[in-house]
Amino acid sequence: MTTPDPSTTPLILDAKGELLFFKSAAHLGAYVEAVDLSNGEYGACWDPDGRLFELRVERHTSAAFGFVSLPTERVIVVPVEEKPPDRWGLHRALLLYIADLGLQESGPLPSDTADLLQFAIEQTGWS
């Protein structure tokens, strides 16, 4: 199995029942705040194939004005290589999210995970 590149693949993030759709890890990292991640406000993160990703807070210190060190934090996205893809987990999360939004009432939902993901993104847009 090849390791997915989070910088080029769309990512789906479970924000405690609400799904957020990002075009890449850079978009996700710009949206998710390190303090929220540290406080456990996010659950699973998948790519469209159900491969799992882990969000981590990266801390480092940078010099400001040449002499003051300021701590900075940023969220990074790392593939979880030791776990098999969780396509069913992604599919289930999409179904629950669509049901919570009441979107299933518009007609039959796609049975394929990729089509279900596309439907959800079309209805709610990218984060």
MOPAC internal coordinates of N, CA, C and O (Angstrom, degrees):
PM7 1SCF
backbone

  N    0.0000 0     0.00 0     0.00 0    0    0    0
  C    1.4543 1     0.00 0     0.00 0    1    0    0
  C    1.5319 1   108.16 1     0.00 0    2    1    0
  O    1.2310 1   120.56 1   -47.74 1    3    2    1
  N    1.3202 1   116.53 1   132.26 1    3    2    1
  C    1.4547 1   119.63 1   178.81 1    5    3    2
  C    1.5196 1   109.93 1   -81.73 1    6    5    3
  O    1.2310 1   121.61 1   -31.71 1    7    6    5
  N    1.3071 1   114.52 1   148.29 1    7    6    5
  C    1.4539 1   120.00 1   178.57 1    9    7    6
  C    1.5197 1   109.44 1   -77.93 1   10    9    7
  O    1.2310 1   119.77 1   -55.71 1   11   10    9
  N    1.3282 1   118.04 1   124.29 1   11   10    9
  C    1.4642 1   120.32 1   179.89 1   13   11   10
  C    1.5252 1   110.67 1   -69.11 1   14   13   11
  O    1.2310 1   121.11 1   -32.32 1   15   14   13
  N    1.3105 1   115.48 1   147.68 1   15   14   13
  C    1.4576 1   121.35 1   178.80 1   17   15   14
  C    1.5286 1   108.55 1   -99.02 1   18   17   15
  O    1.2310 1   120.17 1   -73.20 1   19   18   17
  N    1.3491 1   117.28 1   106.80 1   19   18   17
  C    1.4722 1   118.72 1  -176.80 1   21   19   18
  C    1.5268 1   113.83 1   -65.40 1   22   21   19
  O    1.2310 1   120.31 1   165.37 1   23   22   21
  N    1.3359 1   117.01 1   -14.63 1   23   22   21
  C    1.4648 1   118.01 1  -179.37 1   25   23   22
  C    1.5303 1   111.49 1   -76.11 1   26   25   23
  O    1.2310 1   120.32 1   163.77 1   27   26   25
  N    1.3427 1   116.99 1   -16.23 1   27   26   25
  C    1.4611 1   118.86 1  -177.05 1   29   27   26
  C    1.5238 1   113.89 1  -122.70 1   30   29   27
  O    1.2310 1   119.46 1   173.66 1   31   30   29
  N    1.3080 1   118.63 1    -6.34 1   31   30   29
  C    1.4627 1   120.44 1  -177.58 1   33   31   30
  C    1.5217 1   110.78 1  -104.61 1   34   33   31
  O    1.2310 1   120.19 1   -37.07 1   35   34   33
  N    1.3275 1   117.25 1   142.93 1   35   34   33
  C    1.4658 1   119.42 1   173.40 1   37   35   34
  C    1.5287 1   109.91 1   -63.52 1   38   37   35
  O    1.2310 1   120.57 1   -29.42 1   39   38   37
  N    1.3152 1   116.51 1   150.58 1   39   38   37
  C    1.4638 1   122.26 1  -179.32 1   41   39   38
  C    1.5178 1   109.98 1  -129.99 1   42   41   39
  O    1.2310 1   121.43 1   -35.37 1   43   42   41
  N    1.3302 1   114.86 1   144.63 1   43   42   41
  C    1.4551 1   122.31 1   178.81 1   45   43   42
  C    1.5220 1   106.94 1  -117.20 1   46   45   43
  O    1.2310 1   120.17 1   -56.15 1   47   46   45
  N    1.3172 1   117.28 1   123.85 1   47   46   45
  C    1.4588 1   122.60 1  -176.01 1   49   47   46
  C    1.5140 1   110.30 1  -116.86 1   50   49   47
  O    1.2310 1   121.00 1   -51.46 1   51   50   49
  N    1.3307 1   115.69 1   128.54 1   51   50   49
  C    1.4577 1   121.53 1   175.90 1   53   51   50
  C    1.5230 1   108.15 1   -84.14 1   54   53   51
  O    1.2310 1   121.27 1   -67.75 1   55   54   53
  N    1.3260 1   115.18 1   112.25 1   55   54   53
  C    1.4651 1   121.49 1   178.13 1   57   55   54
  C    1.5215 1   107.85 1  -102.21 1   58   57   55
  O    1.2310 1   121.37 1  -117.26 1   59   58   57
  N    1.3351 1   114.98 1    62.74 1   59   58   57
  C    1.4699 1   122.58 1   179.52 1   61   59   58
  C    1.5224 1   111.56 1    55.77 1   62   61   59
  O    1.2310 1   120.75 1  -126.48 1   63   62   61
  N    1.3257 1   116.17 1    53.52 1   63   62   61
  C    1.4572 1   121.88 1   176.09 1   65   63   62
  C    1.5106 1   113.98 1   105.97 1   66   65   63
  O    1.2310 1   119.77 1   148.69 1   67   66   65
  N    1.3038 1   118.04 1   -31.31 1   67   66   65
  C    1.4613 1   121.20 1   174.38 1   69   67   66
  C    1.5208 1   106.90 1   -91.76 1   70   69   67
  O    1.2310 1   120.35 1   -47.06 1   71   70   69
  N    1.3167 1   116.95 1   132.94 1   71   70   69
  C    1.4555 1   119.52 1   177.04 1   73   71   70
  C    1.5199 1   109.13 1   -95.88 1   74   73   71
  O    1.2310 1   121.54 1   -42.38 1   75   74   73
  N    1.3138 1   114.66 1   137.62 1   75   74   73
  C    1.4599 1   121.94 1   176.94 1   77   75   74
  C    1.5216 1   107.58 1  -115.46 1   78   77   75
  O    1.2310 1   120.47 1   -44.43 1   79   78   77
  N    1.3249 1   116.70 1   135.57 1   79   78   77
  C    1.4610 1   122.24 1  -175.59 1   81   79   78
  C    1.5251 1   108.77 1  -113.27 1   82   81   79
  O    1.2310 1   120.88 1   -55.69 1   83   82   81
  N    1.3204 1   115.93 1   124.31 1   83   82   81
  C    1.4601 1   121.66 1  -177.72 1   85   83   82
  C    1.5229 1   110.13 1  -122.42 1   86   85   83
  O    1.2310 1   120.39 1   -37.81 1   87   86   85
  N    1.3086 1   116.86 1   142.19 1   87   86   85
  C    1.4637 1   121.35 1  -179.70 1   89   87   86
  C    1.5230 1   112.42 1   -73.40 1   90   89   87
  O    1.2310 1   119.99 1   158.92 1   91   90   89
  N    1.3361 1   117.63 1   -21.08 1   91   90   89
  C    1.4654 1   120.89 1  -178.93 1   93   91   90
  C    1.5241 1   109.49 1  -166.14 1   94   93   91
  O    1.2310 1   121.34 1    -6.90 1   95   94   93
  N    1.3229 1   115.04 1   173.10 1   95   94   93
  C    1.4628 1   120.66 1   176.65 1   97   95   94
  C    1.5240 1   111.04 1   -63.37 1   98   97   95
  O    1.2310 1   120.16 1   145.93 1   99   98   97
  N    1.3243 1   117.31 1   -34.07 1   99   98   97
  C    1.4610 1   120.09 1   178.95 1  101   99   98
  C    1.5275 1   110.69 1   -63.02 1  102  101   99
  O    1.2310 1   120.35 1   137.38 1  103  102  101
  N    1.3206 1   116.94 1   -42.62 1  103  102  101
  C    1.4706 1   120.16 1   177.60 1  105  103  102
  C    1.5296 1   110.83 1   -64.31 1  106  105  103
  O    1.2310 1   120.82 1   137.91 1  107  106  105
  N    1.3442 1   116.04 1   -42.09 1  107  106  105
  C    1.4560 1   120.00 1   178.95 1  109  107  106
  C    1.5285 1   110.26 1   -63.36 1  110  109  107
  O    1.2310 1   120.51 1   133.36 1  111  110  109
  N    1.3221 1   116.62 1   -46.64 1  111  110  109
  C    1.4624 1   121.00 1  -179.08 1  113  111  110
  C    1.5161 1   113.29 1   -62.34 1  114  113  111
  O    1.2310 1   120.53 1   148.42 1  115  114  113
  N    1.3280 1   116.60 1   -31.58 1  115  114  113
  C    1.4658 1   120.10 1   178.29 1  117  115  114
  C    1.5275 1   111.58 1   -74.30 1  118  117  115
  O    1.2310 1   120.42 1   155.80 1  119  118  117
  N    1.3295 1   116.80 1   -24.20 1  119  118  117
  C    1.4646 1   121.31 1  -177.34 1  121  119  118
  C    1.5270 1   112.55 1   -90.81 1  122  121  119
  O    1.2310 1   120.44 1   133.56 1  123  122  121
  N    1.3214 1   116.76 1   -46.44 1  123  122  121
  C    1.4662 1   122.11 1  -174.37 1  125  123  122
  C    1.5245 1   109.74 1   -77.85 1  126  125  123
  O    1.2310 1   120.87 1   -51.31 1  127  126  125
  N    1.3176 1   115.94 1   128.69 1  127  126  125
  C    1.4667 1   120.31 1   177.65 1  129  127  126
  C    1.5196 1   109.73 1   -92.27 1  130  129  127
  O    1.2310 1   121.24 1   -39.21 1  131  130  129
  N    1.3263 1   115.24 1   140.79 1  131  130  129
  C    1.4604 1   121.28 1  -177.79 1  133  131  130
  C    1.5270 1   111.63 1   -56.84 1  134  133  131
  O    1.2310 1   119.78 1   140.47 1  135  134  133
  N    1.3128 1   118.03 1   -39.53 1  135  134  133
  C    1.4630 1   121.10 1  -178.68 1  137  135  134
  C    1.5289 1   110.49 1   -64.62 1  138  137  135
  O    1.2310 1   119.91 1   141.57 1  139  138  137
  N    1.3267 1   117.77 1   -38.43 1  139  138  137
  C    1.4690 1   120.78 1   178.41 1  141  139  138
  C    1.5261 1   110.73 1   -67.52 1  142  141  139
  O    1.2310 1   120.67 1   139.96 1  143  142  141
  N    1.3162 1   116.33 1   -40.04 1  143  142  141
  C    1.4609 1   119.88 1   177.21 1  145  143  142
  C    1.5245 1   110.17 1   -64.17 1  146  145  143
  O    1.2310 1   120.14 1   135.69 1  147  146  145
  N    1.3127 1   117.33 1   -44.31 1  147  146  145
  C    1.4667 1   121.73 1   178.28 1  149  147  146
  C    1.5248 1   112.03 1   -62.46 1  150  149  147
  O    1.2310 1   120.41 1   150.07 1  151  150  149
  N    1.3287 1   116.82 1   -29.93 1  151  150  149
  C    1.4686 1   121.56 1   179.58 1  153  151  150
  C    1.5247 1   112.96 1   -85.28 1  154  153  151
  O    1.2310 1   119.93 1  -175.03 1  155  154  153
  N    1.3337 1   117.74 1     4.97 1  155  154  153
  C    1.4601 1   121.35 1   175.73 1  157  155  154
  C    1.5115 1   115.61 1    75.48 1  158  157  155
  O    1.2310 1   120.07 1  -151.55 1  159  158  157
  N    1.3273 1   117.47 1    28.45 1  159  158  157
  C    1.4582 1   120.17 1  -177.22 1  161  159  158
  C    1.5266 1   114.02 1   -81.43 1  162  161  159
  O    1.2310 1   120.19 1   176.68 1  163  162  161
  N    1.3337 1   117.24 1    -3.32 1  163  162  161
  C    1.4583 1   120.65 1  -178.57 1  165  163  162
  C    1.5130 1   110.59 1  -126.19 1  166  165  163
  O    1.2310 1   121.23 1   -32.86 1  167  166  165
  N    1.3284 1   115.24 1   147.14 1  167  166  165
  C    1.4586 1   121.27 1   178.68 1  169  167  166
  C    1.5159 1   110.63 1  -106.73 1  170  169  167
  O    1.2310 1   121.17 1    50.81 1  171  170  169
  N    1.3150 1   115.37 1  -129.19 1  171  170  169
  C    1.4634 1   121.44 1  -175.56 1  173  171  170
  C    1.5211 1   111.83 1   -68.86 1  174  173  171
  O    1.2310 1   121.74 1   -25.18 1  175  174  173
  N    1.3174 1   114.28 1   154.82 1  175  174  173
  C    1.4618 1   121.88 1   174.93 1  177  175  174
  C    1.5258 1   106.95 1  -133.73 1  178  177  175
  O    1.2310 1   120.61 1   -52.20 1  179  178  177
  N    1.3414 1   116.44 1   127.80 1  179  178  177
  C    1.4515 1   122.25 1  -177.69 1  181  179  178
  C    1.5249 1   110.77 1  -126.84 1  182  181  179
  O    1.2310 1   121.21 1   -19.89 1  183  182  181
  N    1.3383 1   115.28 1   160.11 1  183  182  181
  C    1.4565 1   119.86 1   163.58 1  185  183  182
  C    1.5360 1   106.46 1   -96.79 1  186  185  183
  O    1.2310 1   118.95 1    -3.79 1  187  186  185
  N    1.3229 1   119.60 1   176.21 1  187  186  185
  C    1.4658 1   120.19 1  -176.70 1  189  187  186
  C    1.5343 1   114.68 1   -61.45 1  190  189  187
  O    1.2310 1   119.93 1   161.83 1  191  190  189
  N    1.3301 1   117.74 1   -18.17 1  191  190  189
  C    1.4650 1   121.01 1   178.58 1  193  191  190
  C    1.5211 1   112.21 1   -92.39 1  194  193  191
  O    1.2310 1   120.07 1  -175.79 1  195  194  193
  N    1.3239 1   117.48 1     4.21 1  195  194  193
  C    1.4552 1   121.39 1   178.57 1  197  195  194
  C    1.5218 1   113.99 1    86.11 1  198  197  195
  O    1.2310 1   120.26 1  -176.55 1  199  198  197
  N    1.3407 1   117.12 1     3.45 1  199  198  197
  C    1.4670 1   118.66 1   176.69 1  201  199  198
  C    1.5234 1   108.64 1   -68.14 1  202  201  199
  O    1.2310 1   121.59 1   -40.42 1  203  202  201
  N    1.3135 1   114.57 1   139.58 1  203  202  201
  C    1.4611 1   120.70 1  -176.19 1  205  203  202
  C    1.5285 1   112.05 1   -87.99 1  206  205  203
  O    1.2310 1   121.73 1   -33.10 1  207  206  205
  N    1.3203 1   114.30 1   146.90 1  207  206  205
  C    1.4563 1   122.16 1   176.63 1  209  207  206
  C    1.5213 1   108.06 1  -130.15 1  210  209  207
  O    1.2310 1   121.10 1   -29.13 1  211  210  209
  N    1.2965 1   115.50 1   150.87 1  211  210  209
  C    1.4550 1   121.84 1   177.32 1  213  211  210
  C    1.5274 1   108.34 1  -111.69 1  214  213  211
  O    1.2310 1   121.09 1   -42.58 1  215  214  213
  N    1.3202 1   115.53 1   137.42 1  215  214  213
  C    1.4621 1   120.85 1   173.91 1  217  215  214
  C    1.5131 1   107.66 1   -97.51 1  218  217  215
  O    1.2310 1   120.96 1   -46.93 1  219  218  217
  N    1.3178 1   115.77 1   133.07 1  219  218  217
  C    1.4633 1   120.52 1   179.45 1  221  219  218
  C    1.5290 1   109.30 1  -130.28 1  222  221  219
  O    1.2310 1   121.94 1   -27.63 1  223  222  221
  N    1.3180 1   113.90 1   152.37 1  223  222  221
  C    1.4601 1   119.75 1   174.18 1  225  223  222
  C    1.5230 1   107.21 1   -95.47 1  226  225  223
  O    1.2310 1   121.28 1   -57.26 1  227  226  225
  N    1.3047 1   115.16 1   122.74 1  227  226  225
  C    1.4692 1   121.11 1   177.04 1  229  227  226
  C    1.5251 1   107.69 1  -102.91 1  230  229  227
  O    1.2310 1   121.39 1   -57.78 1  231  230  229
  N    1.3180 1   114.94 1   122.22 1  231  230  229
  C    1.4679 1   120.54 1  -178.72 1  233  231  230
  C    1.5201 1   109.99 1  -110.65 1  234  233  231
  O    1.2310 1   121.01 1   -42.37 1  235  234  233
  N    1.3034 1   115.66 1   137.63 1  235  234  233
  C    1.4606 1   120.34 1   173.29 1  237  235  234
  C    1.5177 1   108.84 1  -155.12 1  238  237  235
  O    1.2310 1   121.47 1    -8.46 1  239  238  237
  N    1.2882 1   114.80 1   171.54 1  239  238  237
  C    1.4587 1   121.02 1  -177.10 1  241  239  238
  C    1.5260 1   108.26 1  -116.13 1  242  241  239
  O    1.2310 1   121.01 1   -41.79 1  243  242  241
  N    1.3069 1   115.67 1   138.21 1  243  242  241
  C    1.4585 1   119.94 1   177.94 1  245  243  242
  C    1.5208 1   109.40 1  -127.45 1  246  245  243
  O    1.2310 1   121.57 1   -31.49 1  247  246  245
  N    1.3066 1   114.60 1   148.51 1  247  246  245
  C    1.4616 1   119.87 1  -179.88 1  249  247  246
  C    1.5260 1   109.26 1   -84.20 1  250  249  247
  O    1.2310 1   121.52 1   -44.90 1  251  250  249
  N    1.3140 1   114.70 1   135.10 1  251  250  249
  C    1.4639 1   120.87 1   175.87 1  253  251  250
  C    1.5183 1   107.83 1  -118.58 1  254  253  251
  O    1.2310 1   120.45 1   -44.60 1  255  254  253
  N    1.2772 1   116.75 1   135.40 1  255  254  253
  C    1.4613 1   122.86 1   179.98 1  257  255  254
  C    1.5215 1   111.53 1    59.56 1  258  257  255
  O    1.2310 1   120.83 1  -159.08 1  259  258  257
  N    1.3258 1   116.02 1    20.92 1  259  258  257
  C    1.4495 1   120.29 1   174.76 1  261  259  258
  C    1.5116 1   115.97 1    80.93 1  262  261  259
  O    1.2310 1   119.34 1   172.89 1  263  262  261
  N    1.3251 1   118.87 1    -7.11 1  263  262  261
  C    1.4620 1   117.01 1  -177.01 1  265  263  262
  C    1.5250 1   114.34 1  -143.65 1  266  265  263
  O    1.2310 1   118.80 1   161.55 1  267  266  265
  N    1.2923 1   119.90 1   -18.45 1  267  266  265
  C    1.4542 1   121.81 1  -178.76 1  269  267  266
  C    1.5344 1   108.76 1   -99.36 1  270  269  267
  O    1.2310 1   120.38 1   -50.64 1  271  270  269
  N    1.3221 1   116.87 1   129.36 1  271  270  269
  C    1.4622 1   120.85 1   176.98 1  273  271  270
  C    1.5194 1   109.52 1   -93.17 1  274  273  271
  O    1.2310 1   121.06 1   -53.86 1  275  274  273
  N    1.3084 1   115.58 1   126.14 1  275  274  273
  C    1.4602 1   121.17 1  -179.98 1  277  275  274
  C    1.5247 1   109.26 1  -116.03 1  278  277  275
  O    1.2310 1   120.16 1   -51.03 1  279  278  277
  N    1.3414 1   117.30 1   128.97 1  279  278  277
  C    1.4615 1   118.85 1   175.75 1  281  279  278
  C    1.5241 1   110.10 1   -73.32 1  282  281  279
  O    1.2310 1   120.78 1   -42.76 1  283  282  281
  N    1.3097 1   116.11 1   137.24 1  283  282  281
  C    1.4555 1   120.93 1   176.34 1  285  283  282
  C    1.5236 1   108.71 1  -129.44 1  286  285  283
  O    1.2310 1   121.23 1   -26.02 1  287  286  285
  N    1.3207 1   115.24 1   153.98 1  287  286  285
  C    1.4515 1   121.55 1   178.99 1  289  287  286
  C    1.5211 1   108.29 1  -133.73 1  290  289  287
  O    1.2310 1   121.81 1   -34.09 1  291  290  289
  N    1.3212 1   114.15 1   145.91 1  291  290  289
  C    1.4571 1   118.97 1   173.18 1  293  291  290
  C    1.5202 1   108.24 1  -146.46 1  294  293  291
  O    1.2310 1   121.46 1   -24.65 1  295  294  293
  N    1.3113 1   114.82 1   155.35 1  295  294  293
  C    1.4611 1   121.33 1   179.90 1  297  295  294
  C    1.5263 1   108.28 1   -93.04 1  298  297  295
  O    1.2310 1   121.10 1   -49.32 1  299  298  297
  N    1.3242 1   115.51 1   130.68 1  299  298  297
  C    1.4585 1   120.39 1   176.03 1  301  299  298
  C    1.5325 1   108.96 1  -119.25 1  302  301  299
  O    1.2310 1   120.94 1   -23.78 1  303  302  301
  N    1.3143 1   115.81 1   156.22 1  303  302  301
  C    1.4602 1   122.82 1  -178.10 1  305  303  302
  C    1.5218 1   108.35 1  -115.70 1  306  305  303
  O    1.2310 1   120.96 1   -53.31 1  307  306  305
  N    1.3418 1   115.77 1   126.69 1  307  306  305
  C    1.4579 1   121.46 1  -175.86 1  309  307  306
  C    1.5336 1   109.44 1  -128.00 1  310  309  307
  O    1.2310 1   119.63 1   -49.86 1  311  310  309
  N    1.3391 1   118.31 1   130.14 1  311  310  309
  C    1.4714 1   119.36 1   176.23 1  313  311  310
  C    1.5223 1   110.78 1   -63.51 1  314  313  311
  O    1.2310 1   120.78 1   -37.30 1  315  314  313
  N    1.3224 1   116.12 1   142.70 1  315  314  313
  C    1.4594 1   121.83 1   175.22 1  317  315  314
  C    1.5265 1   105.77 1   -97.68 1  318  317  315
  O    1.2310 1   120.92 1   -87.56 1  319  318  317
  N    1.3071 1   115.84 1    92.44 1  319  318  317
  C    1.4651 1   120.63 1  -171.66 1  321  319  318
  C    1.5196 1   113.67 1   -75.08 1  322  321  319
  O    1.2310 1   119.78 1   152.21 1  323  322  321
  N    1.3301 1   118.03 1   -27.79 1  323  322  321
  C    1.4596 1   119.25 1  -175.01 1  325  323  322
  C    1.5232 1   113.62 1   -78.34 1  326  325  323
  O    1.2310 1   120.07 1   172.93 1  327  326  325
  N    1.3135 1   117.47 1    -7.07 1  327  326  325
  C    1.4629 1   120.42 1   179.51 1  329  327  326
  C    1.5295 1   109.38 1  -107.92 1  330  329  327
  O    1.2310 1   120.63 1   -38.83 1  331  330  329
  N    1.3375 1   116.41 1   141.17 1  331  330  329
  C    1.4717 1   118.93 1   175.96 1  333  331  330
  C    1.5303 1   109.91 1   -71.26 1  334  333  331
  O    1.2310 1   120.52 1   -19.76 1  335  334  333
  N    1.3311 1   116.62 1   160.24 1  335  334  333
  C    1.4671 1   118.82 1   177.71 1  337  335  334
  C    1.5252 1   111.70 1   -55.66 1  338  337  335
  O    1.2310 1   120.85 1   -34.52 1  339  338  337
  N    1.3054 1   115.98 1   145.48 1  339  338  337
  C    1.4684 1   122.61 1  -179.41 1  341  339  338
  C    1.5270 1   108.08 1  -112.30 1  342  341  339
  O    1.2310 1   121.15 1  -117.82 1  343  342  341
  N    1.3233 1   115.41 1    62.18 1  343  342  341
  C    1.4696 1   120.02 1  -177.89 1  345  343  342
  C    1.5232 1   111.32 1   -61.64 1  346  345  343
  O    1.2310 1   119.97 1   141.92 1  347  346  345
  N    1.3220 1   117.67 1   -38.08 1  347  346  345
  C    1.4655 1   120.10 1   178.87 1  349  347  346
  C    1.5272 1   110.48 1   -66.18 1  350  349  347
  O    1.2310 1   119.66 1   140.29 1  351  350  349
  N    1.3323 1   118.25 1   -39.71 1  351  350  349
  C    1.4642 1   120.75 1   177.84 1  353  351  350
  C    1.5156 1   111.64 1   -60.86 1  354  353  351
  O    1.2310 1   120.70 1   138.07 1  355  354  353
  N    1.3355 1   116.26 1   -41.93 1  355  354  353
  C    1.4605 1   120.60 1   176.62 1  357  355  354
  C    1.5288 1   110.29 1   -64.56 1  358  357  355
  O    1.2310 1   120.21 1   134.18 1  359  358  357
  N    1.3286 1   117.20 1   -45.82 1  359  358  357
  C    1.4623 1   121.39 1  -179.01 1  361  359  358
  C    1.5293 1   110.65 1   -59.84 1  362  361  359
  O    1.2310 1   121.00 1   134.63 1  363  362  361
  N    1.3307 1   115.68 1   -45.37 1  363  362  361
  C    1.4701 1   121.11 1   179.87 1  365  363  362
  C    1.5328 1   110.87 1   -62.76 1  366  365  363
  O    1.2310 1   120.34 1   136.28 1  367  366  365
  N    1.3337 1   116.96 1   -43.72 1  367  366  365
  C    1.4649 1   120.99 1   179.23 1  369  367  366
  C    1.5302 1   110.61 1   -61.88 1  370  369  367
  O    1.2310 1   120.39 1   139.85 1  371  370  369
  N    1.3343 1   116.86 1   -40.15 1  371  370  369
  C    1.4628 1   120.46 1   177.95 1  373  371  370
  C    1.5233 1   111.46 1   -64.17 1  374  373  371
  O    1.2310 1   120.45 1   136.01 1  375  374  373
  N    1.3431 1   116.74 1   -43.99 1  375  374  373
  C    1.4640 1   119.95 1   178.76 1  377  375  374
  C    1.5281 1   111.90 1   -61.46 1  378  377  375
  O    1.2310 1   120.30 1   135.70 1  379  378  377
  N    1.3273 1   117.03 1   -44.30 1  379  378  377
  C    1.4684 1   120.85 1   179.48 1  381  379  378
  C    1.5245 1   111.22 1   -64.70 1  382  381  379
  O    1.2310 1   120.42 1   138.46 1  383  382  381
  N    1.3188 1   116.81 1   -41.54 1  383  382  381
  C    1.4613 1   121.61 1   179.65 1  385  383  382
  C    1.5291 1   110.80 1   -63.44 1  386  385  383
  O    1.2310 1   120.67 1   133.85 1  387  386  385
  N    1.3261 1   116.33 1   -46.15 1  387  386  385
  C    1.4670 1   120.99 1   179.24 1  389  387  386
  C    1.5263 1   110.43 1   -62.74 1  390  389  387
  O    1.2310 1   120.36 1   139.89 1  391  390  389
  N    1.3259 1   116.92 1   -40.11 1  391  390  389
  C    1.4689 1   120.49 1   177.82 1  393  391  390
  C    1.5224 1   110.93 1   -65.13 1  394  393  391
  O    1.2310 1   120.12 1   137.38 1  395  394  393
  N    1.3301 1   117.38 1   -42.62 1  395  394  393
  C    1.4691 1   120.88 1   178.75 1  397  395  394
  C    1.5224 1   111.91 1   -60.40 1  398  397  395
  O    1.2310 1   120.58 1   146.35 1  399  398  397
  N    1.3276 1   116.50 1   -33.65 1  399  398  397
  C    1.4632 1   120.35 1   179.50 1  401  399  398
  C    1.5256 1   112.60 1   -83.92 1  402  401  399
  O    1.2310 1   120.39 1   172.00 1  403  402  401
  N    1.3320 1   116.87 1    -8.00 1  403  402  401
  C    1.4603 1   120.77 1  -178.61 1  405  403  402
  C    1.5197 1   113.64 1    75.42 1  406  405  403
  O    1.2310 1   120.05 1  -161.97 1  407  406  405
  N    1.3237 1   117.51 1    18.03 1  407  406  405
  C    1.4636 1   121.00 1  -176.08 1  409  407  406
  C    1.5239 1   113.46 1   -78.46 1  410  409  407
  O    1.2310 1   119.80 1   162.96 1  411  410  409
  N    1.3296 1   117.99 1   -17.04 1  411  410  409
  C    1.4643 1   120.58 1  -178.86 1  413  411  410
  C    1.5168 1   111.52 1   -68.09 1  414  413  411
  O    1.2310 1   120.36 1   164.18 1  415  414  413
  N    1.3221 1   116.92 1   -15.82 1  415  414  413
  C    1.4597 1   120.75 1  -178.69 1  417  415  414
  C    1.5291 1   112.41 1   -74.54 1  418  417  415
  O    1.2310 1   120.33 1   170.34 1  419  418  417
  N    1.3326 1   116.98 1    -9.66 1  419  418  417
  C    1.4656 1   120.03 1  -178.87 1  421  419  418
  C    1.5254 1   112.23 1   -80.13 1  422  421  419
  O    1.2310 1   119.97 1   178.07 1  423  422  421
  N    1.3159 1   117.65 1    -1.93 1  423  422  421
  C    1.4637 1   121.11 1   179.00 1  425  423  422
  C    1.5110 1   110.36 1   136.99 1  426  425  423
  O    1.2310 1   120.58 1     4.02 1  427  426  425
  N    1.3365 1   116.49 1  -175.98 1  427  426  425
  C    1.4606 1   119.29 1  -178.64 1  429  427  426
  C    1.5283 1   111.31 1   -63.46 1  430  429  427
  O    1.2310 1   121.48 1   -39.59 1  431  430  429
  N    1.3089 1   114.78 1   140.41 1  431  430  429
  C    1.4580 1   120.24 1   180.00 1  433  431  430
  C    1.5221 1   110.35 1   -88.61 1  434  433  431
  O    1.2310 1   120.12 1   -28.71 1  435  434  433
  N    1.3236 1   117.38 1   151.29 1  435  434  433
  C    1.4597 1   120.00 1   176.01 1  437  435  434
  C    1.5300 1   109.93 1   -61.54 1  438  437  435
  O    1.2310 1   120.30 1   -34.37 1  439  438  437
  N    1.3126 1   117.04 1   145.63 1  439  438  437
  C    1.4640 1   120.64 1   179.37 1  441  439  438
  C    1.5237 1   111.83 1   -91.86 1  442  441  439
  O    1.2310 1   119.58 1   159.25 1  443  442  441
  N    1.3095 1   118.41 1   -20.75 1  443  442  441
  C    1.4581 1   122.88 1   178.75 1  445  443  442
  C    1.5279 1   110.08 1   -82.77 1  446  445  443
  O    1.2310 1   120.23 1   -42.81 1  447  446  445
  N    1.3229 1   117.17 1   137.19 1  447  446  445
  C    1.4686 1   121.26 1  -177.26 1  449  447  446
  C    1.5198 1   111.85 1   -59.87 1  450  449  447
  O    1.2310 1   120.06 1   137.40 1  451  450  449
  N    1.3276 1   117.48 1   -42.60 1  451  450  449
  C    1.4734 1   120.37 1  -179.46 1  453  451  450
  C    1.5275 1   110.82 1   -62.02 1  454  453  451
  O    1.2310 1   120.41 1   137.77 1  455  454  453
  N    1.3279 1   116.83 1   -42.23 1  455  454  453
  C    1.4659 1   120.66 1   179.03 1  457  455  454
  C    1.5303 1   111.28 1   -68.89 1  458  457  455
  O    1.2310 1   120.75 1   142.75 1  459  458  457
  N    1.3227 1   116.17 1   -37.25 1  459  458  457
  C    1.4666 1   121.20 1   177.84 1  461  459  458
  C    1.5269 1   110.32 1   -64.44 1  462  461  459
  O    1.2310 1   120.65 1   138.49 1  463  462  461
  N    1.3303 1   116.36 1   -41.51 1  463  462  461
  C    1.4682 1   121.35 1   177.22 1  465  463  462
  C    1.5209 1   110.26 1   -62.53 1  466  465  463
  O    1.2310 1   120.44 1   134.09 1  467  466  465
  N    1.3311 1   116.76 1   -45.91 1  467  466  465
  C    1.4600 1   120.35 1   179.18 1  469  467  466
  C    1.5337 1   110.84 1   -60.66 1  470  469  467
  O    1.2310 1   120.18 1   138.61 1  471  470  469
  N    1.3311 1   117.26 1   -41.39 1  471  470  469
  C    1.4649 1   121.99 1   177.48 1  473  471  470
  C    1.5326 1   110.47 1   -59.84 1  474  473  471
  O    1.2310 1   120.39 1   133.45 1  475  474  473
  N    1.3335 1   116.86 1   -46.55 1  475  474  473
  C    1.4681 1   120.67 1  -178.97 1  477  475  474
  C    1.5235 1   111.04 1   -62.69 1  478  477  475
  O    1.2310 1   120.41 1   137.38 1  479  478  477
  N    1.3204 1   116.82 1   -42.62 1  479  478  477
  C    1.4681 1   120.22 1   179.83 1  481  479  478
  C    1.5204 1   110.57 1   -66.05 1  482  481  479
  O    1.2310 1   120.23 1   138.82 1  483  482  481
  N    1.3331 1   117.16 1   -41.18 1  483  482  481
  C    1.4706 1   120.72 1   177.89 1  485  483  482
  C    1.5247 1   111.23 1   -61.15 1  486  485  483
  O    1.2310 1   120.16 1   144.27 1  487  486  485
  N    1.3276 1   117.29 1   -35.73 1  487  486  485
  C    1.4673 1   121.58 1  -177.82 1  489  487  486
  C    1.5236 1   112.58 1   -78.19 1  490  489  487
  O    1.2310 1   120.02 1   144.11 1  491  490  489
  N    1.3294 1   117.57 1   -35.89 1  491  490  489
  C    1.4600 1   120.12 1  -172.44 1  493  491  490
  C    1.5208 1   114.49 1  -113.67 1  494  493  491
  O    1.2310 1   119.83 1   158.76 1  495  494  493
  N    1.3125 1   117.93 1   -21.24 1  495  494  493
  C    1.4644 1   122.13 1   179.79 1  497  495  494
  C    1.5227 1   112.06 1    85.00 1  498  497  495
  O    1.2310 1   121.59 1    -6.93 1  499  498  497
  N    1.3076 1   114.56 1   173.07 1  499  498  497
  C    1.4635 1   121.91 1   177.84 1  501  499  498
  C    1.5113 1   110.03 1   -79.50 1  502  501  499
  O    1.2310 1   120.28 1   -30.99 1  503  502  501
  N    1.3093 1   117.07 1   149.01 1  503  502  501
  C    1.4717 1   121.87 1   177.88 1  505  503  502
  C    1.5147 1   109.13 1   -81.18 1  506  505  503
  O    1.2310 1   120.10 1   180.00 1  507  506  505

